[in-house]
Amino acid sequence: MTAALEPRALMVVALGNRRVAVNGGAVAEIARISAVTPVPCDDPAILGVTLHRGRIVPLVDLRRRLGDGATGLPPFLCLFTQSGGADIGVPIDSVLEFGPPGGSQVPEGVTFVDFSTLAAGDGAAAAH
Amino acid sequence: MPFSWGRTGDDGRPGTTRSVALFTVACVDYAIDTARVRHLVPPGREAGRSIVFEGGSFPVIDLRSVFRLPAGPRTGRVLLMDDGAGRTAALMVDAIGTPVCLDERSLTALPPVFRGQERVRFEALAVVDDRIVVVIAPRGLLADARPRQVAV
């Protein structure tokens, strides 16, 4: 799956002690979020929704999805994507690199996350 | 029928707004169609298992319990409602706001990432005065309420 990715299309972000690669082409914006509205739901990894550029966007706690604990309260940096026709936001710590060198594979020790699956609610299939 | 839009004008076409009552639970704003609100009751009357109003019985539902939130102070209000299909309930809420008119353009369907019971309980999300409001689905909420969530 990762072999098909163009290396320059990858964005690597920091999430706690983990480095996470995402399809850079799916990243719409990275912005600081100051408020989250919790929506009572069954999935504890859904932080709630936020108002971003006039749109209501759900926020998914990728740390929790990956079993790395939980994101704290806002404000936090957030990566927004419109992959798969659905907006989604993911809190991150920082952006490490965009288009990392080293071939077409996801770098060693980096977790690739498919935002299109994450936005559809299929968290189990999102991380590779 | 998830949405019951109000009608405007004389041509019988569906309108683009509807009146909702706002209430708050655990600092989150919710909206419910005003047509589903029967009465507002002061706090302290939810000691029984149900509230009798105009000959009808309204089982008390603690929304904090339904939404799996920590218990809050019993200082709010009780909103008597029906689901339009014969079921009634007395919702324990923290505060009740003034009715507002929701514009269709301010409504957003629940994003696909929400895949659990929330799809039954909630109709949509809306923006009111730059705040996000969760629009209750009365039928789904009452059908989803379990006996253990009825306050005694």
Interface residues (C-beta under 8 A of the other chain):
Chain A: T37 P38 V39 P40 C41 D42 D43 I46 V49 T50 L51 R55 I56 V57 P58 V60 A86 D87 I88 L118 A119 A120 G121
Chain B: A26 V28 D29 V66 F67 R68 L69 T108 L110 P111 P112 V113 F114 R115 G116 Q117 E118 R121 F122 L125 V127 D130 R131 I132 V134
